[in-house]
Amino acid sequence: MTNRLRVLRAERGWSQGDLADRLQVSRQSVNAIETGRYDPSLPLAFRIAELFGLAIEQVFTSPSKEP
Amino acid sequence: MAVIRDPAQRDYLRRFVPMMIAYAVLCFVAPALISATGARGPVLWVIAVLPALPIIGVFWIIGQLFLRLRDDYVRMLEVRKALVATGLTLSLTTAWGFLEIYARAPHIPTFYVAVIWFAGLGVGGLVNQLIERDSAA
């Protein structure tokens, strides 16, 4: 599942470690999600979206809408 | 080395070390008790099974780790490790069983099933590294 995590993080000047600290997950988790290797659970997806003050669909692209 | 930030991982390590110490101690205590008491029958069985209890405890704390990990990506990695270990153990022991039956291969005590499984966790860790190559700068 593609997402805008890297862009959103860069806009705030956060490293992967900074974002991981804010989400209380490992940096590896942030990296895996950013690179599309791992789809977060729904609770984590909500935490990510809420951290950026966005709706989930503004952070993650629905697989049905991916080209 | 990854920083251990999840309380479940800290609890796992905090529990794992005493279990291994108990195992090492019981490996000496059990045979000593058996020879000192000349135990037979049910008492012998109880003493003989003592070293297995901390190993069973390790299986329990691994299960607790899976259940309590907050970081779902790390949980997926841990579960994948256990799946690799389980698949490897079942495959090797099944193949060896047939070798024992048809090719007179030497009998391996079932105790080694756990040893193979723990070694399989190491293989699972390597599989994780291969699949999840960290692409972060």
N, CA and C atoms of all chains as a GROMACS GRO file, in nm:
protein
  612
    1MET      N    1   0.086  -0.119   0.000
    1MET     CA    2   0.000   0.000   0.000
    1MET      C    3   0.090   0.124   0.000
    2THR      N    4   0.071   0.211  -0.099
    2THR     CA    5   0.155   0.330  -0.105
    2THR      C    6   0.103   0.436  -0.006
    3ASN      N    7   0.192   0.524   0.032
    3ASN     CA    8   0.153   0.626   0.131
    3ASN      C    9   0.241   0.750   0.115
    4ARG      N   10   0.203   0.856   0.186
    4ARG     CA   11   0.276   0.984   0.177
    4ARG      C   12   0.359   1.009   0.302
    5LEU      N   13   0.390   0.903   0.372
    5LEU     CA   14   0.456   0.918   0.501
    5LEU      C   15   0.590   0.990   0.490
    6ARG      N   16   0.669   0.951   0.391
    6ARG     CA   17   0.802   1.012   0.377
    6ARG      C   18   0.792   1.164   0.352
    7VAL      N   19   0.696   1.200   0.266
    7VAL     CA   20   0.676   1.342   0.234
    7VAL      C   21   0.628   1.418   0.358
    8LEU      N   22   0.528   1.362   0.425
    8LEU     CA   23   0.472   1.428   0.543
    8LEU      C   24   0.577   1.445   0.652
    9ARG      N   25   0.660   1.343   0.665
    9ARG     CA   26   0.767   1.347   0.766
    9ARG      C   27   0.871   1.453   0.728
   10ALA      N   28   0.906   1.454   0.600
   10ALA     CA   29   1.008   1.550   0.553
   10ALA      C   30   0.958   1.694   0.569
   11GLU      N   31   0.828   1.716   0.545
   11GLU     CA   32   0.770   1.850   0.560
   11GLU      C   33   0.788   1.905   0.701
   12ARG      N   34   0.790   1.812   0.796
   12ARG     CA   35   0.805   1.854   0.936
   12ARG      C   36   0.950   1.846   0.984
   13GLY      N   37   1.038   1.800   0.896
   13GLY     CA   38   1.179   1.791   0.931
   13GLY      C   39   1.208   1.681   1.032
   14TRP      N   40   1.123   1.579   1.032
   14TRP     CA   41   1.142   1.468   1.126
   14TRP      C   42   1.223   1.357   1.060
   15SER      N   43   1.310   1.296   1.138
   15SER     CA   44   1.378   1.175   1.092
   15SER      C   45   1.284   1.057   1.114
   16GLN      N   46   1.321   0.942   1.060
   16GLN     CA   47   1.240   0.822   1.085
   16GLN      C   48   1.234   0.792   1.235
   17GLY      N   49   1.347   0.816   1.301
   17GLY     CA   50   1.352   0.793   1.446
   17GLY      C   51   1.258   0.886   1.522
   18ASP      N   52   1.252   1.014   1.477
   18ASP     CA   53   1.161   1.110   1.541
   18ASP      C   54   1.016   1.062   1.529
   19LEU      N   55   0.981   1.020   1.408
   19LEU     CA   56   0.844   0.975   1.384
   19LEU      C   57   0.815   0.848   1.466
   20ALA      N   58   0.915   0.758   1.470
   20ALA     CA   59   0.899   0.634   1.547
   20ALA      C   60   0.874   0.666   1.694
   21ASP      N   61   0.949   0.764   1.747
   21ASP     CA   62   0.930   0.803   1.888
   21ASP      C   63   0.789   0.855   1.910
   22ARG      N   64   0.742   0.937   1.816
   22ARG     CA   65   0.608   0.994   1.832
   22ARG      C   66   0.498   0.887   1.824
   23LEU      N   67   0.524   0.784   1.744
   23LEU     CA   68   0.424   0.677   1.727
   23LEU      C   69   0.444   0.563   1.826
   24GLN      N   70   0.556   0.569   1.900
   24GLN     CA   71   0.592   0.463   1.995
   24GLN      C   72   0.605   0.327   1.925
   25VAL      N   73   0.673   0.331   1.811
   25VAL     CA   74   0.708   0.207   1.741
   25VAL      C   75   0.858   0.213   1.709
   26SER      N   76   0.911   0.105   1.652
   26SER     CA   77   1.053   0.104   1.618
   26SER      C   78   1.077   0.182   1.487
   27ARG      N   79   1.202   0.227   1.469
   27ARG     CA   80   1.236   0.297   1.346
   27ARG      C   81   1.220   0.204   1.226
   28GLN      N   82   1.249   0.076   1.249
   28GLN     CA   83   1.232  -0.022   1.141
   28GLN      C   84   1.087  -0.027   1.092
   29SER      N   85   0.994  -0.009   1.186
   29SER     CA   86   0.852  -0.010   1.148
   29SER      C   87   0.821   0.107   1.056
   30VAL      N   88   0.872   0.224   1.094
   30VAL     CA   89   0.848   0.343   1.012
   30VAL      C   90   0.907   0.321   0.873
   31ASN      N   91   1.029   0.268   0.870
   31ASN     CA   92   1.095   0.243   0.741
   31ASN      C   93   1.015   0.144   0.656
   32ALA      N   94   0.969   0.037   0.720
   32ALA     CA   95   0.895  -0.066   0.646
   32ALA      C   96   0.764  -0.011   0.591
   33ILE      N   97   0.698   0.075   0.669
   33ILE     CA   98   0.571   0.134   0.624
   33ILE      C   99   0.597   0.233   0.510
   34GLU      N  100   0.698   0.319   0.530
   34GLU     CA  101   0.730   0.420   0.428
   34GLU      C  102   0.762   0.358   0.293
   35THR      N  103   0.836   0.249   0.297
   35THR     CA  104   0.881   0.187   0.173
   35THR      C  105   0.777   0.089   0.116
   36GLY      N  106   0.663   0.080   0.184
   36GLY     CA  107   0.555  -0.004   0.134
   36GLY      C  108   0.575  -0.152   0.156
   37ARG      N  109   0.678  -0.186   0.240
   37ARG     CA  110   0.701  -0.329   0.266
   37ARG      C  111   0.602  -0.384   0.368
   38TYR      N  112   0.543  -0.295   0.445
   38TYR     CA  113   0.453  -0.340   0.551
   38TYR      C  114   0.334  -0.247   0.561
   39ASP      N  115   0.213  -0.305   0.563
   39ASP     CA  116   0.092  -0.226   0.582
   39ASP      C  117   0.060  -0.222   0.731
   40PRO      N  118   0.048  -0.102   0.787
   40PRO     CA  119   0.023  -0.095   0.932
   40PRO      C  120  -0.115  -0.148   0.968
   41SER      N  121  -0.129  -0.186   1.094
   41SER     CA  122  -0.262  -0.225   1.142
   41SER      C  123  -0.351  -0.100   1.140
   42LEU      N  124  -0.481  -0.123   1.149
   42LEU     CA  125  -0.574  -0.008   1.146
   42LEU      C  126  -0.549   0.088   1.263
   43PRO      N  127  -0.529   0.038   1.386
   43PRO     CA  128  -0.502   0.133   1.496
   43PRO      C  129  -0.376   0.217   1.470
   44LEU      N  130  -0.271   0.154   1.415
   44LEU     CA  131  -0.147   0.229   1.388
   44LEU      C  132  -0.170   0.328   1.274
   45ALA      N  133  -0.246   0.287   1.173
   45ALA     CA  134  -0.277   0.378   1.062
   45ALA      C  135  -0.353   0.501   1.114
   46PHE      N  136  -0.445   0.480   1.208
   46PHE     CA  137  -0.518   0.592   1.268
   46PHE      C  138  -0.422   0.682   1.347
   47ARG      N  139  -0.329   0.618   1.423
   47ARG     CA  140  -0.233   0.698   1.502
   47ARG      C  141  -0.148   0.785   1.410
   48ILE      N  142  -0.106   0.726   1.296
   48ILE     CA  143  -0.024   0.800   1.200
   48ILE      C  144  -0.102   0.919   1.143
   49ALA      N  145  -0.224   0.889   1.100
   49ALA     CA  146  -0.306   0.995   1.040
   49ALA      C  147  -0.335   1.105   1.142
   50GLU      N  148  -0.367   1.067   1.264
   50GLU     CA  149  -0.398   1.166   1.368
   50GLU      C  150  -0.276   1.250   1.403
   51LEU      N  151  -0.159   1.187   1.400
   51LEU     CA  152  -0.036   1.261   1.431
   51LEU      C  153  -0.014   1.374   1.331
   52PHE      N  154  -0.049   1.349   1.205
   52PHE     CA  155  -0.032   1.451   1.102
   52PHE      C  156  -0.158   1.538   1.085
   53GLY      N  157  -0.259   1.510   1.165
   53GLY     CA  158  -0.384   1.587   1.157
   53GLY      C  159  -0.457   1.566   1.026
   54LEU      N  160  -0.447   1.445   0.973
   54LEU     CA  161  -0.511   1.414   0.844
   54LEU      C  162  -0.602   1.292   0.858
   55ALA      N  163  -0.685   1.271   0.754
   55ALA     CA  164  -0.765   1.149   0.748
   55ALA      C  165  -0.676   1.037   0.693
   56ILE      N  166  -0.711   0.915   0.725
   56ILE     CA  167  -0.629   0.801   0.681
   56ILE      C  168  -0.607   0.803   0.530
   57GLU      N  169  -0.714   0.833   0.457
   57GLU     CA  170  -0.702   0.828   0.310
   57GLU      C  171  -0.616   0.943   0.254
   58GLN      N  172  -0.583   1.041   0.339
   58GLN     CA  173  -0.491   1.147   0.296
   58GLN      C  174  -0.344   1.106   0.318
   59VAL      N  175  -0.327   0.999   0.392
   59VAL     CA  176  -0.191   0.948   0.416
   59VAL      C  177  -0.166   0.822   0.334
   60PHE      N  178  -0.265   0.733   0.332
   60PHE     CA  179  -0.250   0.605   0.262
   60PHE      C  180  -0.342   0.602   0.139
   61THR      N  181  -0.290   0.541   0.035
   61THR     CA  182  -0.369   0.527  -0.088
   61THR      C  183  -0.441   0.393  -0.086
   62SER      N  184  -0.571   0.399  -0.105
   62SER     CA  185  -0.649   0.275  -0.108
   62SER      C  186  -0.596   0.186  -0.221
   63PRO      N  187  -0.572   0.057  -0.195
   63PRO     CA  188  -0.522  -0.032  -0.299
   63PRO      C  189  -0.611  -0.033  -0.423
   64SER      N  190  -0.743  -0.012  -0.402
   64SER     CA  191  -0.834  -0.013  -0.517
   64SER      C  192  -0.816   0.111  -0.605
   65LYS      N  193  -0.752   0.216  -0.551
   65LYS     CA  194  -0.733   0.339  -0.629
   65LYS      C  195  -0.591   0.353  -0.682
   66GLU      N  196  -0.509   0.251  -0.652
   66GLU     CA  197  -0.371   0.256  -0.702
   66GLU      C  198  -0.371   0.220  -0.850
   67PRO      N  199  -0.283   0.287  -0.927
   67PRO     CA  200  -0.280   0.259  -1.072
   67PRO      C  201  -0.233   0.117  -1.100
   68MET      N  202   2.285  -0.238   1.658
   68MET     CA  203   2.188  -0.320   1.730
   68MET      C  204   2.061  -0.238   1.755
   69ALA      N  205   1.947  -0.300   1.735
   69ALA     CA  206   1.821  -0.229   1.751
   69ALA      C  207   1.798  -0.193   1.898
   70VAL      N  208   1.741  -0.075   1.919
   70VAL     CA  209   1.710  -0.033   2.055
   70VAL      C  210   1.583  -0.105   2.098
   71ILE      N  211   1.585  -0.161   2.218
   71ILE     CA  212   1.467  -0.230   2.267
   71ILE      C  213   1.377  -0.127   2.333
   72ARG      N  214   1.267  -0.094   2.264
   72ARG     CA  215   1.180   0.010   2.317
   72ARG      C  216   1.047  -0.046   2.361
   73ASP      N  217   1.012  -0.165   2.316
   73ASP     CA  218   0.882  -0.220   2.350
   73ASP      C  219   0.892  -0.291   2.485
   74PRO      N  220   0.802  -0.259   2.579
   74PRO     CA  221   0.808  -0.323   2.711
   74PRO      C  222   0.800  -0.476   2.702
   75ALA      N  223   0.730  -0.526   2.599
   75ALA     CA  224   0.717  -0.672   2.584
   75ALA      C  225   0.854  -0.735   2.557
   76GLN      N  226   0.940  -0.665   2.482
   76GLN     CA  227   1.074  -0.719   2.454
   76GLN      C  228   1.161  -0.717   2.580
   77ARG      N  229   1.145  -0.610   2.659
   77ARG     CA  230   1.220  -0.603   2.786
   77ARG      C  231   1.176  -0.714   2.880
   78ASP      N  232   1.044  -0.736   2.888
   78ASP     CA  233   0.991  -0.842   2.974
   78ASP      C  234   1.042  -0.978   2.928
   79TYR      N  235   1.047  -0.996   2.796
   79TYR     CA  236   1.095  -1.122   2.740
   79TYR      C  237   1.237  -1.151   2.787
   80LEU      N  238   1.325  -1.051   2.775
   80LEU     CA  239   1.464  -1.070   2.816
   80LEU      C  240   1.474  -1.090   2.968
   81ARG      N  241   1.394  -1.013   3.043
   81ARG     CA  242   1.394  -1.022   3.189
   81ARG      C  243   1.353  -1.163   3.233
   82ARG      N  244   1.263  -1.226   3.158
   82ARG     CA  245   1.217  -1.361   3.195
   82ARG      C  246   1.307  -1.470   3.137
   83PHE      N  247   1.365  -1.444   3.021
   83PHE     CA  248   1.442  -1.546   2.950
   83PHE      C  249   1.568  -1.586   3.030
   84VAL      N  250   1.638  -1.487   3.083
   84VAL     CA  251   1.765  -1.515   3.152
   84VAL      C  252   1.744  -1.609   3.272
   85PRO      N  253   1.648  -1.579   3.364
   85PRO     CA  254   1.628  -1.672   3.477
   85PRO      C  255   1.588  -1.813   3.432
   86MET      N  256   1.511  -1.821   3.323
   86MET     CA  257   1.470  -1.953   3.272
   86MET      C  258   1.593  -2.033   3.230
   87MET      N  259   1.686  -1.967   3.162
   87MET     CA  260   1.807  -2.036   3.114
   87MET      C  261   1.897  -2.075   3.231
   88ILE      N  262   1.902  -1.988   3.333
   88ILE     CA  263   1.982  -2.022   3.453
   88ILE      C  264   1.919  -2.144   3.520
   89ALA      N  265   1.786  -2.142   3.532
   89ALA     CA  266   1.715  -2.256   3.594
   89ALA      C  267   1.740  -2.384   3.514
   90TYR      N  268   1.740  -2.371   3.382
   90TYR     CA  269   1.764  -2.488   3.296
   90TYR      C  270   1.905  -2.544   3.320
   91ALA      N  271   2.006  -2.454   3.322
   91ALA     CA  272   2.144  -2.498   3.342
   91ALA      C  273   2.159  -2.568   3.478
   92VAL      N  274   2.096  -2.510   3.580
   92VAL     CA  275   2.105  -2.568   3.715
   92VAL      C  276   2.038  -2.705   3.718
   93LEU      N  277   1.916  -2.712   3.660
   93LEU     CA  278   1.840  -2.837   3.666
   93LEU      C  279   1.906  -2.950   3.584
   94CYS      N  280   1.982  -2.912   3.481
   94CYS     CA  281   2.053  -3.014   3.404
   94CYS      C  282   2.157  -3.087   3.491
   95PHE      N  283   2.208  -3.018   3.593
   95PHE     CA  284   2.301  -3.083   3.686
   95PHE      C  285   2.227  -3.147   3.804
   96VAL      N  286   2.122  -3.075   3.851
   96VAL     CA  287   2.049  -3.121   3.970
   96VAL      C  288   1.973  -3.250   3.942
   97ALA      N  289   1.906  -3.259   3.828
   97ALA     CA  290   1.821  -3.376   3.801
   97ALA      C  291   1.900  -3.507   3.802
   98PRO      N  292   2.010  -3.519   3.723
   98PRO     CA  293   2.084  -3.646   3.729
   98PRO      C  294   2.146  -3.673   3.865
   99ALA      N  295   2.188  -3.563   3.933
   99ALA     CA  296   2.247  -3.581   4.067
   99ALA      C  297   2.142  -3.636   4.163
  100LEU      N  298   2.020  -3.580   4.155
  100LEU     CA  299   1.912  -3.626   4.243
  100LEU      C  300   1.876  -3.771   4.215
  101ILE      N  301   1.873  -3.804   4.086
  101ILE     CA  302   1.835  -3.941   4.048
  101ILE      C  303   1.937  -4.041   4.102
  102SER      N  304   2.066  -4.008   4.087
  102SER     CA  305   2.166  -4.104   4.135
  102SER      C  306   2.175  -4.102   4.288
  103ALA      N  307   2.151  -3.987   4.352
  103ALA     CA  308   2.161  -3.980   4.498
  103ALA      C  309   2.044  -4.050   4.566
  104THR      N  310   1.925  -4.039   4.505
  104THR     CA  311   1.806  -4.096   4.570
  104THR      C  312   1.771  -4.235   4.517
  105GLY      N  313   1.829  -4.270   4.402
  105GLY     CA  314   1.792  -4.398   4.341
  105GLY      C  315   1.643  -4.400   4.306
  106ALA      N  316   1.591  -4.283   4.270
  106ALA     CA  317   1.447  -4.269   4.245
  106ALA      C  318   1.400  -4.365   4.136
  107ARG      N  319   1.277  -4.414   4.155
  107ARG     CA  320   1.214  -4.502   4.056
  107ARG      C  321   1.069  -4.460   4.035
  108GLY      N  322   1.010  -4.514   3.933
  108GLY     CA  323   0.866  -4.493   3.908
  108GLY      C  324   0.829  -4.347   3.891
  109PRO      N  325   0.714  -4.307   3.949
  109PRO     CA  326   0.665  -4.171   3.928
  109PRO      C  327   0.763  -4.063   3.978
  110VAL      N  328   0.833  -4.091   4.088
  110VAL     CA  329   0.928  -3.992   4.142
  110VAL      C  330   1.040  -3.969   4.040
  111LEU      N  331   1.086  -4.078   3.981
  111LEU     CA  332   1.191  -4.067   3.878
  111LEU      C  333   1.142  -3.981   3.762
  112TRP      N  334   1.017  -4.003   3.722
  112TRP     CA  335   0.960  -3.925   3.611
  112TRP      C  336   0.954  -3.777   3.646
  113VAL      N  337   0.914  -3.749   3.769
  113VAL     CA  338   0.903  -3.608   3.811
  113VAL      C  339   1.040  -3.541   3.809
  114ILE      N  340   1.140  -3.610   3.863
  114ILE     CA  341   1.276  -3.552   3.867
  114ILE      C  342   1.330  -3.538   3.724
  115ALA      N  343   1.308  -3.642   3.644
  115ALA     CA  344   1.363  -3.642   3.507
  115ALA      C  345   1.307  -3.530   3.421
  116VAL      N  346   1.183  -3.492   3.449
  116VAL     CA  347   1.119  -3.389   3.365
  116VAL      C  348   1.157  -3.246   3.408
  117LEU      N  349   1.222  -3.234   3.523
  117LEU     CA  350   1.253  -3.101   3.576
  117LEU      C  351   1.326  -3.009   3.477
  118PRO      N  352   1.432  -3.056   3.406
  118PRO     CA  353   1.502  -2.964   3.314
  118PRO      C  354   1.413  -2.916   3.198
  119ALA      N  355   1.307  -2.993   3.170
  119ALA     CA  356   1.218  -2.953   3.059
  119ALA      C  357   1.132  -2.832   3.097
  120LEU      N  358   1.108  -2.816   3.228
  120LEU     CA  359   1.014  -2.712   3.269
  120LEU      C  360   1.058  -2.570   3.229
  121PRO      N  361   1.187  -2.533   3.251
  121PRO     CA  362   1.226  -2.398   3.205
  121PRO      C  363   1.218  -2.382   3.053
  122ILE      N  364   1.241  -2.490   2.980
  122ILE     CA  365   1.230  -2.482   2.833
  122ILE      C  366   1.084  -2.458   2.794
  123ILE      N  367   0.994  -2.529   2.862
  123ILE     CA  368   0.851  -2.506   2.839
  123ILE      C  369   0.817  -2.361   2.876
  124GLY      N  370   0.882  -2.314   2.983
  124GLY     CA  371   0.864  -2.174   3.024
  124GLY      C  372   0.908  -2.077   2.915
  125VAL      N  373   1.015  -2.111   2.844
  125VAL     CA  374   1.063  -2.024   2.736
  125VAL      C  375   0.958  -2.019   2.624
  126PHE      N  376   0.896  -2.135   2.594
  126PHE     CA  377   0.790  -2.134   2.492
  126PHE      C  378   0.677  -2.040   2.536
  127TRP      N  379   0.646  -2.044   2.665
  127TRP     CA  380   0.540  -1.958   2.719
  127TRP      C  381   0.578  -1.811   2.705
  128ILE      N  382   0.703  -1.776   2.741
  128ILE     CA  383   0.738  -1.633   2.734
  128ILE      C  384   0.748  -1.585   2.589
  129ILE      N  385   0.781  -1.676   2.497
  129ILE     CA  386   0.780  -1.638   2.355
  129ILE      C  387   0.635  -1.609   2.312
  130GLY      N  388   0.542  -1.693   2.359
  130GLY     CA  389   0.399  -1.670   2.330
  130GLY      C  390   0.353  -1.536   2.387
  131GLN      N  391   0.398  -1.506   2.510
  131GLN     CA  392   0.363  -1.378   2.572
  131GLN      C  393   0.418  -1.261   2.491
  132LEU      N  394   0.540  -1.281   2.437
  132LEU     CA  395   0.601  -1.176   2.354
  132LEU      C  396   0.512  -1.147   2.233
  133PHE      N  397   0.466  -1.255   2.167
  133PHE     CA  398   0.380  -1.238   2.050
  133PHE      C  399   0.252  -1.162   2.087
  134LEU      N  400   0.195  -1.199   2.201
  134LEU     CA  401   0.066  -1.140   2.240
  134LEU      C  402   0.080  -0.995   2.284
  135ARG      N  403   0.195  -0.961   2.345
  135ARG     CA  404   0.205  -0.831   2.410
  135ARG      C  405   0.282  -0.726   2.332
  136LEU      N  406   0.348  -0.766   2.223
  136LEU     CA  407   0.423  -0.666   2.145
  136LEU      C  408   0.329  -0.558   2.092
  137ARG      N  409   0.360  -0.432   2.120
  137ARG     CA  410   0.275  -0.324   2.071
  137ARG      C  411   0.306  -0.289   1.926
  138ASP      N  412   0.433  -0.309   1.890
  138ASP     CA  413   0.479  -0.273   1.756
  138ASP      C  414   0.442  -0.387   1.660
  139ASP      N  415   0.338  -0.366   1.579
  139ASP     CA  416   0.289  -0.480   1.500
  139ASP      C  417   0.385  -0.525   1.390
  140TYR      N  418   0.472  -0.436   1.344
  140TYR     CA  419   0.572  -0.479   1.245
  140TYR      C  420   0.674  -0.572   1.312
  141VAL      N  421   0.719  -0.534   1.430
  141VAL     CA  422   0.814  -0.619   1.503
  141VAL      C  423   0.748  -0.753   1.537
  142ARG      N  424   0.618  -0.748   1.572
  142ARG     CA  425   0.547  -0.873   1.600
  142ARG      C  426   0.545  -0.963   1.476
  143MET      N  427   0.520  -0.902   1.360
  143MET     CA  428   0.518  -0.980   1.235
  143MET      C  429   0.655  -1.046   1.213
  144LEU      N  430   0.763  -0.972   1.242
  144LEU     CA  431   0.898  -1.029   1.224
  144LEU      C  432   0.919  -1.146   1.319
  145GLU      N  433   0.875  -1.130   1.444
  145GLU     CA  434   0.892  -1.237   1.543
  145GLU      C  435   0.810  -1.360   1.505
  146VAL      N  436   0.688  -1.336   1.459
  146VAL     CA  437   0.601  -1.449   1.419
  146VAL      C  438   0.661  -1.519   1.297
  147ARG      N  439   0.716  -1.441   1.205
  147ARG     CA  440   0.777  -1.502   1.087
  147ARG      C  441   0.896  -1.590   1.128
  148LYS      N  442   0.976  -1.541   1.224
  148LYS     CA  443   1.088  -1.620   1.274
  148LYS      C  444   1.038  -1.754   1.328
  149ALA      N  445   0.931  -1.748   1.408
  149ALA     CA  446   0.877  -1.871   1.468
  149ALA      C  447   0.819  -1.963   1.360
  150LEU      N  448   0.759  -1.906   1.256
  150LEU     CA  449   0.705  -1.989   1.148
  150LEU      C  450   0.817  -2.061   1.074
  151VAL      N  451   0.926  -1.988   1.048
  151VAL     CA  452   1.041  -2.050   0.982
  151VAL      C  453   1.095  -2.163   1.070
  152ALA      N  454   1.110  -2.133   1.199
  152ALA     CA  455   1.162  -2.233   1.293
  152ALA      C  456   1.072  -2.356   1.298
  153THR      N  457   0.940  -2.333   1.301
  153THR     CA  458   0.845  -2.444   1.309
  153THR      C  459   0.847  -2.527   1.182
  154GLY      N  460   0.847  -2.460   1.068
  154GLY     CA  461   0.851  -2.531   0.939
  154GLY      C  462   0.977  -2.614   0.925
  155LEU      N  463   1.090  -2.553   0.965
  155LEU     CA  464   1.218  -2.622   0.956
  155LEU      C  465   1.220  -2.744   1.049
  156THR      N  466   1.172  -2.725   1.170
  156THR     CA  467   1.173  -2.834   1.269
  156THR      C  468   1.084  -2.949   1.223
  157LEU      N  469   0.963  -2.916   1.179
  157LEU     CA  470   0.871  -3.022   1.135
  157LEU      C  471   0.927  -3.095   1.013
  158SER      N  472   0.987  -3.019   0.921
  158SER     CA  473   1.040  -3.081   0.800
  158SER      C  474   1.157  -3.173   0.833
  159LEU      N  475   1.251  -3.121   0.913
  159LEU     CA  476   1.370  -3.200   0.945
  159LEU      C  477   1.336  -3.324   1.025
  160THR      N  478   1.248  -3.309   1.127
  160THR     CA  479   1.216  -3.424   1.212
  160THR      C  480   1.133  -3.528   1.135
  161THR      N  481   1.046  -3.480   1.046
  161THR     CA  482   0.968  -3.574   0.964
  161THR      C  483   1.061  -3.652   0.871
  162ALA      N  484   1.151  -3.579   0.804
  162ALA     CA  485   1.245  -3.646   0.712
  162ALA      C  486   1.332  -3.744   0.789
  163TRP      N  487   1.381  -3.700   0.906
  163TRP     CA  488   1.469  -3.789   0.984
  163TRP      C  489   1.394  -3.913   1.033
  164GLY      N  490   1.268  -3.894   1.068
  164GLY     CA  491   1.186  -4.008   1.112
  164GLY      C  492   1.182  -4.117   1.006
  165PHE      N  493   1.162  -4.075   0.881
  165PHE     CA  494   1.159  -4.174   0.773
  165PHE      C  495   1.297  -4.235   0.749
  166LEU      N  496   1.401  -4.153   0.767
  166LEU     CA  497   1.537  -4.207   0.754
  166LEU      C  498   1.562  -4.314   0.860
  167GLU      N  499   1.510  -4.290   0.981
  167GLU     CA  500   1.526  -4.389   1.088
  167GLU      C  501   1.453  -4.519   1.053
  168ILE      N  502   1.332  -4.504   0.994
  168ILE     CA  503   1.252  -4.623   0.964
  168ILE      C  504   1.312  -4.702   0.847
  169TYR      N  505   1.344  -4.633   0.739
  169TYR     CA  506   1.380  -4.704   0.615
  169TYR      C  507   1.530  -4.713   0.588
  170ALA      N  508   1.608  -4.623   0.650
  170ALA     CA  509   1.751  -4.622   0.616
  170ALA      C  510   1.840  -4.648   0.737
  171ARG      N  511   1.776  -4.690   0.845
  171ARG     CA  512   1.849  -4.722   0.969
  171ARG      C  513   1.938  -4.607   1.015
  172ALA      N  514   1.890  -4.489   0.996
  172ALA     CA  515   1.964  -4.373   1.048
  172ALA      C  516   1.961  -4.380   1.201
  173PRO      N  517   2.065  -4.327   1.266
  173PRO     CA  518   2.066  -4.334   1.413
  173PRO      C  519   1.949  -4.257   1.474
  174HIS      N  520   1.897  -4.309   1.586
  174HIS     CA  521   1.784  -4.244   1.652
  174HIS      C  522   1.830  -4.116   1.718
  175ILE      N  523   1.754  -4.011   1.698
  175ILE     CA  524   1.782  -3.883   1.765
  175ILE      C  525   1.676  -3.862   1.872
  176PRO      N  526   1.719  -3.838   1.998
  176PRO     CA  527   1.621  -3.817   2.106
  176PRO      C  528   1.530  -3.698   2.075
  177THR      N  529   1.403  -3.711   2.115
  177THR     CA  530   1.306  -3.604   2.085
  177THR      C  531   1.343  -3.472   2.154
  178PHE      N  532   1.429  -3.480   2.255
  178PHE     CA  533   1.480  -3.358   2.319
  178PHE      C  534   1.532  -3.259   2.214
  179TYR      N  535   1.590  -3.313   2.108
  179TYR     CA  536   1.652  -3.227   2.006
  179TYR      C  537   1.552  -3.150   1.921
  180VAL      N  538   1.424  -3.186   1.932
  180VAL     CA  539   1.321  -3.110   1.858
  180VAL      C  540   1.326  -2.964   1.901
  181ALA      N  541   1.334  -2.942   2.033
  181ALA     CA  542   1.340  -2.803   2.084
  181ALA      C  543   1.470  -2.736   2.040
  182VAL      N  544   1.579  -2.811   2.042
  182VAL     CA  545   1.709  -2.755   2.002
  182VAL      C  546   1.703  -2.709   1.857
  183ILE      N  547   1.645  -2.795   1.771
  183ILE     CA  548   1.632  -2.760   1.628
  183ILE      C  549   1.544  -2.636   1.613
  184TRP      N  550   1.435  -2.631   1.692
  184TRP     CA  551   1.344  -2.517   1.682
  184TRP      C  552   1.414  -2.387   1.719
  185PHE      N  553   1.492  -2.391   1.827
  185PHE     CA  554   1.564  -2.268   1.867
  185PHE      C  555   1.668  -2.229   1.760
  186ALA      N  556   1.734  -2.329   1.702
  186ALA     CA  557   1.827  -2.298   1.592
  186ALA      C  558   1.749  -2.239   1.475
  187GLY      N  559   1.628  -2.292   1.455
  187GLY     CA  560   1.541  -2.242   1.347
  187GLY      C  561   1.504  -2.096   1.366
  188LEU      N  562   1.496  -2.051   1.492
  188LEU     CA  563   1.469  -1.909   1.516
  188LEU      C  564   1.583  -1.824   1.460
  189GLY      N  565   1.705  -1.878   1.472
  189GLY     CA  566   1.821  -1.807   1.415
  189GLY      C  567   1.810  -1.799   1.264
  190VAL      N  568   1.769  -1.910   1.203
  190VAL     CA  569   1.750  -1.911   1.057
  190VAL      C  570   1.639  -1.812   1.021
  191GLY      N  571   1.533  -1.810   1.103
  191GLY     CA  572   1.423  -1.716   1.080
  191GLY      C  573   1.470  -1.571   1.085
  192GLY      N  574   1.564  -1.544   1.176
  192GLY     CA  575   1.621  -1.409   1.184
  192GLY      C  576   1.695  -1.373   1.056
  193LEU      N  577   1.766  -1.471   1.000
  193LEU     CA  578   1.837  -1.447   0.873
  193LEU      C  579   1.738  -1.424   0.760
  194VAL      N  580   1.631  -1.503   0.761
  194VAL     CA  581   1.527  -1.487   0.658
  194VAL      C  582   1.469  -1.345   0.667
  195ASN      N  583   1.443  -1.301   0.791
  195ASN     CA  584   1.392  -1.164   0.810
  195ASN      C  585   1.487  -1.062   0.752
  196GLN      N  586   1.617  -1.081   0.778
  196GLN     CA  587   1.716  -0.984   0.728
  196GLN      C  588   1.717  -0.981   0.576
  197LEU      N  589   1.704  -1.098   0.516
  197LEU     CA  590   1.704  -1.105   0.370
  197LEU      C  591   1.582  -1.037   0.311
  198ILE      N  592   1.465  -1.064   0.372
  198ILE     CA  593   1.340  -1.009   0.317
  198ILE      C  594   1.327  -0.860   0.347
  199GLU      N  595   1.366  -0.824   0.467
  199GLU     CA  596   1.342  -0.687   0.512
  199GLU      C  597   1.469  -0.603   0.509
  200ARG      N  598   1.535  -0.604   0.399
  200ARG     CA  599   1.656  -0.522   0.391
  200ARG      C  600   1.621  -0.376   0.418
  201ASP      N  601   1.684  -0.322   0.520
  201ASP     CA  602   1.653  -0.187   0.562
  201ASP      C  603   1.705  -0.087   0.459
  202SER      N  604   1.612  -0.016   0.398
  202SER     CA  605   1.654   0.076   0.292
  202SER      C  606   1.665   0.220   0.342
  203ALA      N  607   1.658   0.238   0.474
  203ALA     CA  608   1.667   0.375   0.527
  203ALA      C  609   1.806   0.432   0.511
  204ALA      N  610   1.811   0.560   0.486
  204ALA     CA  611   1.941   0.627   0.473
  204ALA      C  612   2.001   0.650   0.610
   0.00000   0.00000   0.00000
